[in-house]
């Protein structure tokens, strides 16, 4: 049986939740001839095969406005497949047309309600909302990555609720990297107690609230790893907080051994995401057994089963950081690890995806 996977920048995964998803489920493929579409503009070196999957390249960016055409071309090149796994809704606006030509089964992961994200303007939000609707109407199965997204779909698309499936993300790939001896010149904080955040620097991830809170606490260092130069929001925060004694603002770290060691060595993981569904960086922190202090929203509560600590503003977070004792942190750590072992392993997630194709 032929399965085509669309909508990612490609594999091997360098960054991104969908890319990591594809990279990991390929490890558990036993029955399918898989083709993964990749952006040649995201790949320094084009390889034809990876983990027994064929890689097919398109000379367009897989994100931004060009992702619409990128996904559409991927669909046209997949008409001879038995299954399409479409990750994201950028090209879903074309599914009514594709349906006229395609006889196979379409499974679409609608991601985390992209149209609700603050970073988009009204036109892009409208486009993404329409694309989401096309994905639900014209896919055979719709994957939601969080129970909060499932509930949204049940309300918004009640006549199509039988199509909806909950499949989250795995995070245990972070356990496959060894610990490193840190260069103290670059990471002088590693011998201290520190909290850590890894994310895109965007308003919906509440970086401003986290920084405002941590800047008032002096017994704990804070490390945040993200793309500071990608927006005015990030640049402004970087300029405001880069010279604080207890705050370390690092650029993205794509070398997984170093990144995972920095996280594993932390005392607390602070998660500020307020939009989307199940966030990959959160389930990775849970697999590492980190105590989680998460922004209080339905997606984070569902992911952590209400067993993390939650905050709604900088004052809430400051109080948690000051008043949560060692025993509480130990308990949260154990709870996060137990939940991750039960729900967020790639073997579990992969089986759920491959079961959709039977």
CORGIHU-V806724 format. One record per pair of residues at least 12 apart in sequence whose C-alpha atoms are under 6 Angstrom apart, sorted by the first residue. I is the first residue (numbers start at 1). GAP is how many residues later the second one is. D is the distance in Angstrom with one decimal. If there is no record, write none. Layout:
i=I gap=GAP d=D
i=I gap=GAP d=D
//
This chain:
i=1 gap=31 d=5.3
i=2 gap=30 d=5.9
i=2 gap=31 d=4.8
i=2 gap=79 d=5.1
i=2 gap=80 d=5.1
i=3 gap=31 d=4.8
i=3 gap=78 d=6.0
i=3 gap=80 d=4.8
i=3 gap=81 d=5.9
i=4 gap=30 d=5.7
i=4 gap=31 d=4.8
i=4 gap=32 d=5.9
i=4 gap=80 d=5.0
i=5 gap=31 d=4.9
i=5 gap=79 d=6.0
i=5 gap=80 d=4.8
i=6 gap=31 d=5.6
i=6 gap=80 d=4.9
i=7 gap=64 d=5.8
i=7 gap=79 d=5.8
i=7 gap=80 d=4.8
i=9 gap=29 d=5.2
i=9 gap=30 d=5.2
i=9 gap=53 d=5.1
i=10 gap=28 d=4.0
i=17 gap=263 d=5.9
i=25 gap=325 d=5.0
i=34 gap=19 d=5.0
i=35 gap=18 d=5.6
i=35 gap=19 d=4.6
i=35 gap=20 d=5.7
i=36 gap=19 d=5.0
i=37 gap=18 d=5.9
i=37 gap=19 d=4.9
i=37 gap=20 d=5.9
i=38 gap=18 d=6.0
i=38 gap=19 d=4.8
i=39 gap=18 d=5.5
i=39 gap=19 d=5.1
i=39 gap=20 d=5.9
i=39 gap=21 d=5.9
i=39 gap=22 d=5.9
i=39 gap=23 d=5.9
i=40 gap=17 d=5.4
i=40 gap=18 d=5.8
i=40 gap=19 d=5.2
i=68 gap=22 d=5.1
i=68 gap=23 d=4.7
i=71 gap=20 d=5.0
i=72 gap=19 d=5.5
i=79 gap=23 d=5.5
i=82 gap=22 d=4.7
i=83 gap=21 d=5.5
i=83 gap=22 d=4.8
i=83 gap=23 d=5.9
i=84 gap=22 d=4.9
i=85 gap=22 d=4.9
i=85 gap=23 d=5.9
i=86 gap=22 d=4.6
i=87 gap=21 d=5.9
i=87 gap=22 d=4.9
i=88 gap=21 d=5.6
i=88 gap=22 d=5.0
i=88 gap=23 d=5.4
i=89 gap=21 d=5.7
i=89 gap=42 d=5.7
i=89 gap=43 d=5.7
i=92 gap=39 d=5.1
i=92 gap=42 d=5.9
i=92 gap=43 d=5.3
i=93 gap=38 d=4.6
i=93 gap=41 d=5.7
i=106 gap=33 d=5.1
i=106 gap=34 d=5.3
i=107 gap=32 d=5.8
i=107 gap=33 d=5.9
i=107 gap=34 d=4.8
i=107 gap=35 d=5.9
i=108 gap=34 d=5.0
i=108 gap=35 d=6.0
i=109 gap=33 d=5.8
i=109 gap=34 d=4.4
i=112 gap=164 d=3.7
i=112 gap=165 d=4.5
i=113 gap=163 d=5.7
i=115 gap=13 d=5.1
i=115 gap=14 d=5.5
i=141 gap=22 d=4.8
i=142 gap=21 d=5.7
i=142 gap=22 d=4.9
i=143 gap=21 d=5.9
i=143 gap=22 d=4.9
i=143 gap=23 d=5.9
i=144 gap=22 d=5.1
i=145 gap=21 d=5.7
i=145 gap=22 d=5.0
i=145 gap=23 d=4.3
i=145 gap=132 d=5.8
i=145 gap=133 d=5.7
i=146 gap=131 d=5.0
i=146 gap=132 d=5.2
i=148 gap=151 d=5.6
i=169 gap=175 d=5.9
i=170 gap=174 d=4.2
i=170 gap=175 d=4.5
i=170 gap=176 d=4.5
i=171 gap=112 d=5.3
i=171 gap=113 d=4.3
i=171 gap=116 d=6.0
i=171 gap=173 d=5.8
i=172 gap=115 d=5.7
i=172 gap=173 d=5.5
i=177 gap=80 d=5.3
i=179 gap=82 d=5.4
i=193 gap=27 d=5.9
i=194 gap=26 d=5.5
i=194 gap=27 d=4.4
i=194 gap=28 d=5.3
i=194 gap=72 d=5.5
i=194 gap=73 d=5.6
i=195 gap=27 d=4.9
i=195 gap=71 d=5.7
i=195 gap=72 d=5.6
i=195 gap=73 d=4.6
i=195 gap=74 d=5.7
i=196 gap=26 d=5.8
i=196 gap=27 d=4.7
i=196 gap=28 d=5.7
i=196 gap=73 d=5.2
i=197 gap=27 d=4.7
i=197 gap=73 d=5.4
i=198 gap=26 d=5.9
i=198 gap=27 d=4.9
i=199 gap=27 d=5.4
i=200 gap=26 d=5.3
i=200 gap=27 d=5.9
i=201 gap=25 d=5.8
i=201 gap=26 d=5.8
i=201 gap=33 d=5.6
i=204 gap=70 d=5.7
i=205 gap=67 d=4.7
i=205 gap=68 d=4.1
i=205 gap=69 d=5.9
i=206 gap=66 d=5.2
i=209 gap=105 d=4.9
i=213 gap=101 d=4.7
i=213 gap=105 d=5.2
i=221 gap=25 d=4.6
i=221 gap=26 d=5.9
i=222 gap=25 d=4.9
i=223 gap=25 d=4.8
i=224 gap=25 d=5.2
i=225 gap=25 d=4.7
i=225 gap=26 d=5.6
i=225 gap=27 d=5.6
i=226 gap=25 d=5.3
i=226 gap=26 d=4.9
i=227 gap=24 d=5.8
i=227 gap=25 d=5.8
i=268 gap=23 d=5.2
i=269 gap=23 d=4.9
i=270 gap=22 d=6.0
i=270 gap=23 d=4.9
i=270 gap=24 d=5.9
i=271 gap=23 d=4.5
i=272 gap=22 d=5.9
i=272 gap=23 d=5.0
i=277 gap=22 d=5.3
i=286 gap=50 d=4.9
i=286 gap=51 d=5.5
i=286 gap=54 d=5.8
i=287 gap=50 d=5.5
i=287 gap=53 d=5.3
i=289 gap=44 d=5.0
i=289 gap=47 d=5.8
i=289 gap=48 d=4.7
i=290 gap=43 d=5.1
i=291 gap=38 d=5.7
i=291 gap=41 d=5.1
i=291 gap=42 d=4.4
i=292 gap=16 d=5.4
i=293 gap=16 d=4.7
i=293 gap=17 d=5.6
i=294 gap=16 d=4.9
i=295 gap=15 d=5.5
i=295 gap=16 d=5.0
i=295 gap=17 d=5.9
i=296 gap=14 d=5.0
i=296 gap=15 d=5.3
i=296 gap=16 d=5.6
//
